[in-house]
Amino acid sequence: MRSRRTSSACALSRPYPLSQSKSGARLDAALPADFSAKEVTLSKSQTRRRAPSSYVSLFVPAGRRRWWHYHYRCPSCGLYQLGRSPRLEDVTGPRRAGCGHELVVVVARTYGGQA
């Protein structure tokens, strides 16, 4: 029969119960019943930086190819990425690149016809 091990790493990562703060006050008691995470505002030091823009070259569907193809360079790491989308509206906007960085895709130029 295996005995339960207590790990000091677990105690270090969570020194107090989830429903209590460091001061001992209950966290769930201070929140209103209709609380949602969207209402939380972060302080100036905790705000996230805006994702960098990546300018893509867009290829219009032609011949047997029915999807929009695009390629771009990640502004964070410099890797080149390829993508495709069935609709033009899905090409632009915020996304996570294949390398894992968050970015905002903006169409810089279009090849292969009038779009």
CNS distance restraints for C-alpha pairs under 8 A (distance, minus, plus):
assign (resid   6 and name CA) (resid  10 and name CA) 7.84 0.50 0.50
assign (resid   7 and name CA) (resid  11 and name CA) 6.76 0.50 0.50
assign (resid   8 and name CA) (resid  12 and name CA) 6.18 0.50 0.50
assign (resid   9 and name CA) (resid  13 and name CA) 6.19 0.50 0.50
assign (resid  10 and name CA) (resid  14 and name CA) 6.31 0.50 0.50
assign (resid  11 and name CA) (resid  15 and name CA) 5.41 0.50 0.50
assign (resid  14 and name CA) (resid  18 and name CA) 7.89 0.50 0.50
assign (resid  16 and name CA) (resid  20 and name CA) 6.59 0.50 0.50
assign (resid  16 and name CA) (resid  21 and name CA) 7.10 0.50 0.50
assign (resid  16 and name CA) (resid  22 and name CA) 6.81 0.50 0.50
assign (resid  17 and name CA) (resid  21 and name CA) 7.82 0.50 0.50
assign (resid  19 and name CA) (resid  26 and name CA) 5.63 0.50 0.50
assign (resid  19 and name CA) (resid  27 and name CA) 5.48 0.50 0.50
assign (resid  19 and name CA) (resid  28 and name CA) 6.33 0.50 0.50
assign (resid  20 and name CA) (resid  24 and name CA) 5.49 0.50 0.50
assign (resid  20 and name CA) (resid  25 and name CA) 5.53 0.50 0.50
assign (resid  20 and name CA) (resid  26 and name CA) 4.46 0.50 0.50
assign (resid  20 and name CA) (resid  27 and name CA) 5.46 0.50 0.50
assign (resid  21 and name CA) (resid  25 and name CA) 5.57 0.50 0.50
assign (resid  21 and name CA) (resid  26 and name CA) 6.39 0.50 0.50
assign (resid  21 and name CA) (resid  27 and name CA) 6.30 0.50 0.50
assign (resid  26 and name CA) (resid  30 and name CA) 7.05 0.50 0.50
assign (resid  27 and name CA) (resid  31 and name CA) 7.02 0.50 0.50
assign (resid  31 and name CA) (resid  35 and name CA) 6.46 0.50 0.50
assign (resid  35 and name CA) (resid  39 and name CA) 7.36 0.50 0.50
assign (resid  36 and name CA) (resid  40 and name CA) 7.70 0.50 0.50
assign (resid  42 and name CA) (resid  46 and name CA) 5.68 0.50 0.50
assign (resid  42 and name CA) (resid  47 and name CA) 5.94 0.50 0.50
assign (resid  43 and name CA) (resid  47 and name CA) 6.51 0.50 0.50
assign (resid  51 and name CA) (resid  94 and name CA) 7.90 0.50 0.50
assign (resid  51 and name CA) (resid 102 and name CA) 5.85 0.50 0.50
assign (resid  51 and name CA) (resid 103 and name CA) 4.75 0.50 0.50
assign (resid  51 and name CA) (resid 104 and name CA) 6.18 0.50 0.50
assign (resid  52 and name CA) (resid  75 and name CA) 6.70 0.50 0.50
assign (resid  52 and name CA) (resid  76 and name CA) 7.81 0.50 0.50
assign (resid  52 and name CA) (resid 102 and name CA) 7.63 0.50 0.50
assign (resid  52 and name CA) (resid 103 and name CA) 5.15 0.50 0.50
assign (resid  52 and name CA) (resid 104 and name CA) 6.15 0.50 0.50
assign (resid  53 and name CA) (resid  75 and name CA) 7.26 0.50 0.50
assign (resid  53 and name CA) (resid 103 and name CA) 5.72 0.50 0.50
assign (resid  53 and name CA) (resid 104 and name CA) 4.66 0.50 0.50
assign (resid  53 and name CA) (resid 105 and name CA) 5.96 0.50 0.50
assign (resid  53 and name CA) (resid 106 and name CA) 6.71 0.50 0.50
assign (resid  54 and name CA) (resid  72 and name CA) 6.63 0.50 0.50
assign (resid  54 and name CA) (resid  73 and name CA) 6.75 0.50 0.50
assign (resid  54 and name CA) (resid  74 and name CA) 6.42 0.50 0.50
assign (resid  54 and name CA) (resid  75 and name CA) 6.22 0.50 0.50
assign (resid  54 and name CA) (resid 103 and name CA) 6.53 0.50 0.50
assign (resid  54 and name CA) (resid 104 and name CA) 5.97 0.50 0.50
assign (resid  54 and name CA) (resid 105 and name CA) 5.05 0.50 0.50
assign (resid  54 and name CA) (resid 106 and name CA) 6.03 0.50 0.50
assign (resid  55 and name CA) (resid  72 and name CA) 6.30 0.50 0.50
assign (resid  55 and name CA) (resid  73 and name CA) 7.71 0.50 0.50
assign (resid  55 and name CA) (resid 105 and name CA) 6.10 0.50 0.50
assign (resid  55 and name CA) (resid 106 and name CA) 4.88 0.50 0.50
assign (resid  55 and name CA) (resid 107 and name CA) 5.56 0.50 0.50
assign (resid  55 and name CA) (resid 108 and name CA) 5.19 0.50 0.50
assign (resid  56 and name CA) (resid  70 and name CA) 6.19 0.50 0.50
assign (resid  56 and name CA) (resid  71 and name CA) 5.56 0.50 0.50
assign (resid  56 and name CA) (resid  72 and name CA) 4.64 0.50 0.50
assign (resid  56 and name CA) (resid  73 and name CA) 7.72 0.50 0.50
assign (resid  56 and name CA) (resid 105 and name CA) 6.74 0.50 0.50
assign (resid  56 and name CA) (resid 106 and name CA) 6.09 0.50 0.50
assign (resid  56 and name CA) (resid 107 and name CA) 4.93 0.50 0.50
assign (resid  56 and name CA) (resid 108 and name CA) 5.48 0.50 0.50
assign (resid  56 and name CA) (resid 109 and name CA) 6.98 0.50 0.50
assign (resid  57 and name CA) (resid  70 and name CA) 5.41 0.50 0.50
assign (resid  57 and name CA) (resid  71 and name CA) 5.55 0.50 0.50
assign (resid  57 and name CA) (resid  72 and name CA) 6.50 0.50 0.50
assign (resid  57 and name CA) (resid 107 and name CA) 6.40 0.50 0.50
assign (resid  57 and name CA) (resid 108 and name CA) 6.02 0.50 0.50
assign (resid  57 and name CA) (resid 109 and name CA) 5.15 0.50 0.50
assign (resid  57 and name CA) (resid 110 and name CA) 5.93 0.50 0.50
assign (resid  57 and name CA) (resid 111 and name CA) 7.37 0.50 0.50
assign (resid  58 and name CA) (resid  68 and name CA) 7.04 0.50 0.50
assign (resid  58 and name CA) (resid  69 and name CA) 5.98 0.50 0.50
assign (resid  58 and name CA) (resid  70 and name CA) 4.40 0.50 0.50
assign (resid  58 and name CA) (resid  71 and name CA) 6.92 0.50 0.50
assign (resid  58 and name CA) (resid 107 and name CA) 6.66 0.50 0.50
assign (resid  58 and name CA) (resid 108 and name CA) 7.79 0.50 0.50
assign (resid  58 and name CA) (resid 109 and name CA) 6.19 0.50 0.50
assign (resid  58 and name CA) (resid 110 and name CA) 4.68 0.50 0.50
assign (resid  58 and name CA) (resid 111 and name CA) 6.10 0.50 0.50
assign (resid  59 and name CA) (resid  68 and name CA) 5.89 0.50 0.50
assign (resid  59 and name CA) (resid  69 and name CA) 5.11 0.50 0.50
assign (resid  59 and name CA) (resid  70 and name CA) 5.88 0.50 0.50
assign (resid  59 and name CA) (resid 110 and name CA) 5.88 0.50 0.50
assign (resid  59 and name CA) (resid 111 and name CA) 4.91 0.50 0.50
assign (resid  59 and name CA) (resid 112 and name CA) 5.98 0.50 0.50
assign (resid  60 and name CA) (resid  67 and name CA) 7.72 0.50 0.50
assign (resid  60 and name CA) (resid  68 and name CA) 5.50 0.50 0.50
assign (resid  60 and name CA) (resid  69 and name CA) 7.02 0.50 0.50
assign (resid  60 and name CA) (resid 110 and name CA) 7.12 0.50 0.50
assign (resid  60 and name CA) (resid 111 and name CA) 6.28 0.50 0.50
assign (resid  60 and name CA) (resid 112 and name CA) 5.41 0.50 0.50
assign (resid  60 and name CA) (resid 113 and name CA) 6.37 0.50 0.50
assign (resid  60 and name CA) (resid 114 and name CA) 7.98 0.50 0.50
assign (resid  60 and name CA) (resid 115 and name CA) 7.08 0.50 0.50
assign (resid  61 and name CA) (resid  65 and name CA) 5.40 0.50 0.50
assign (resid  61 and name CA) (resid  66 and name CA) 4.97 0.50 0.50
assign (resid  61 and name CA) (resid  67 and name CA) 5.46 0.50 0.50
assign (resid  61 and name CA) (resid  68 and name CA) 5.43 0.50 0.50
assign (resid  61 and name CA) (resid  69 and name CA) 7.57 0.50 0.50
assign (resid  61 and name CA) (resid 112 and name CA) 7.83 0.50 0.50
assign (resid  62 and name CA) (resid  66 and name CA) 6.67 0.50 0.50
assign (resid  62 and name CA) (resid 112 and name CA) 7.44 0.50 0.50
assign (resid  66 and name CA) (resid  86 and name CA) 7.17 0.50 0.50
assign (resid  67 and name CA) (resid  84 and name CA) 6.34 0.50 0.50
assign (resid  67 and name CA) (resid  85 and name CA) 5.55 0.50 0.50
assign (resid  67 and name CA) (resid  86 and name CA) 4.57 0.50 0.50
assign (resid  67 and name CA) (resid  87 and name CA) 7.06 0.50 0.50
assign (resid  68 and name CA) (resid  84 and name CA) 5.41 0.50 0.50
assign (resid  68 and name CA) (resid  85 and name CA) 5.18 0.50 0.50
assign (resid  68 and name CA) (resid  86 and name CA) 6.04 0.50 0.50
assign (resid  68 and name CA) (resid  87 and name CA) 6.79 0.50 0.50
assign (resid  68 and name CA) (resid  88 and name CA) 6.61 0.50 0.50
assign (resid  68 and name CA) (resid  91 and name CA) 7.91 0.50 0.50
assign (resid  69 and name CA) (resid  82 and name CA) 7.56 0.50 0.50
assign (resid  69 and name CA) (resid  83 and name CA) 5.81 0.50 0.50
assign (resid  69 and name CA) (resid  84 and name CA) 4.27 0.50 0.50
assign (resid  69 and name CA) (resid  85 and name CA) 6.56 0.50 0.50
assign (resid  70 and name CA) (resid  82 and name CA) 5.98 0.50 0.50
assign (resid  70 and name CA) (resid  83 and name CA) 5.28 0.50 0.50
assign (resid  70 and name CA) (resid  84 and name CA) 6.02 0.50 0.50
assign (resid  70 and name CA) (resid  91 and name CA) 7.94 0.50 0.50
assign (resid  71 and name CA) (resid  80 and name CA) 7.12 0.50 0.50
assign (resid  71 and name CA) (resid  81 and name CA) 5.60 0.50 0.50
assign (resid  71 and name CA) (resid  82 and name CA) 4.43 0.50 0.50
assign (resid  71 and name CA) (resid  83 and name CA) 6.07 0.50 0.50
assign (resid  72 and name CA) (resid  80 and name CA) 5.71 0.50 0.50
assign (resid  72 and name CA) (resid  81 and name CA) 5.46 0.50 0.50
assign (resid  72 and name CA) (resid  82 and name CA) 6.71 0.50 0.50
assign (resid  73 and name CA) (resid  78 and name CA) 5.70 0.50 0.50
assign (resid  73 and name CA) (resid  79 and name CA) 5.62 0.50 0.50
assign (resid  73 and name CA) (resid  80 and name CA) 4.32 0.50 0.50
assign (resid  73 and name CA) (resid  81 and name CA) 6.09 0.50 0.50
assign (resid  74 and name CA) (resid  78 and name CA) 4.91 0.50 0.50
assign (resid  74 and name CA) (resid  79 and name CA) 5.42 0.50 0.50
assign (resid  74 and name CA) (resid  80 and name CA) 6.21 0.50 0.50
assign (resid  74 and name CA) (resid  81 and name CA) 7.14 0.50 0.50
assign (resid  74 and name CA) (resid  97 and name CA) 7.41 0.50 0.50
assign (resid  74 and name CA) (resid 101 and name CA) 7.76 0.50 0.50
assign (resid  74 and name CA) (resid 103 and name CA) 7.88 0.50 0.50
assign (resid  76 and name CA) (resid 101 and name CA) 7.00 0.50 0.50
assign (resid  79 and name CA) (resid  99 and name CA) 7.48 0.50 0.50
assign (resid  81 and name CA) (resid  97 and name CA) 7.41 0.50 0.50
assign (resid  81 and name CA) (resid  98 and name CA) 6.82 0.50 0.50
assign (resid  84 and name CA) (resid  91 and name CA) 7.58 0.50 0.50
assign (resid  85 and name CA) (resid  90 and name CA) 6.29 0.50 0.50
assign (resid  85 and name CA) (resid  91 and name CA) 6.26 0.50 0.50
assign (resid  86 and name CA) (resid  90 and name CA) 7.66 0.50 0.50
assign (resid  87 and name CA) (resid  91 and name CA) 7.26 0.50 0.50
assign (resid  88 and name CA) (resid  92 and name CA) 7.80 0.50 0.50
assign (resid  91 and name CA) (resid 105 and name CA) 7.22 0.50 0.50
assign (resid  92 and name CA) (resid 104 and name CA) 7.35 0.50 0.50
assign (resid  92 and name CA) (resid 105 and name CA) 4.91 0.50 0.50
assign (resid  92 and name CA) (resid 106 and name CA) 5.54 0.50 0.50
assign (resid  92 and name CA) (resid 107 and name CA) 6.83 0.50 0.50
assign (resid  93 and name CA) (resid 104 and name CA) 5.31 0.50 0.50
assign (resid  93 and name CA) (resid 105 and name CA) 5.17 0.50 0.50
assign (resid  93 and name CA) (resid 106 and name CA) 6.95 0.50 0.50
assign (resid  94 and name CA) (resid 102 and name CA) 7.32 0.50 0.50
assign (resid  94 and name CA) (resid 103 and name CA) 5.75 0.50 0.50
assign (resid  94 and name CA) (resid 104 and name CA) 4.16 0.50 0.50
assign (resid  94 and name CA) (resid 105 and name CA) 6.15 0.50 0.50
assign (resid  95 and name CA) (resid 102 and name CA) 5.84 0.50 0.50
assign (resid  95 and name CA) (resid 103 and name CA) 5.72 0.50 0.50
assign (resid  95 and name CA) (resid 104 and name CA) 6.20 0.50 0.50
assign (resid  95 and name CA) (resid 105 and name CA) 7.34 0.50 0.50
assign (resid  96 and name CA) (resid 100 and name CA) 5.82 0.50 0.50
assign (resid  96 and name CA) (resid 101 and name CA) 5.56 0.50 0.50
assign (resid  96 and name CA) (resid 102 and name CA) 4.35 0.50 0.50
assign (resid  96 and name CA) (resid 103 and name CA) 6.17 0.50 0.50
assign (resid  97 and name CA) (resid 101 and name CA) 5.48 0.50 0.50
assign (resid  97 and name CA) (resid 102 and name CA) 6.19 0.50 0.50
assign (resid  97 and name CA) (resid 103 and name CA) 6.97 0.50 0.50
assign (resid 110 and name CA) (resid 114 and name CA) 7.87 0.50 0.50
assign (resid 110 and name CA) (resid 115 and name CA) 7.28 0.50 0.50
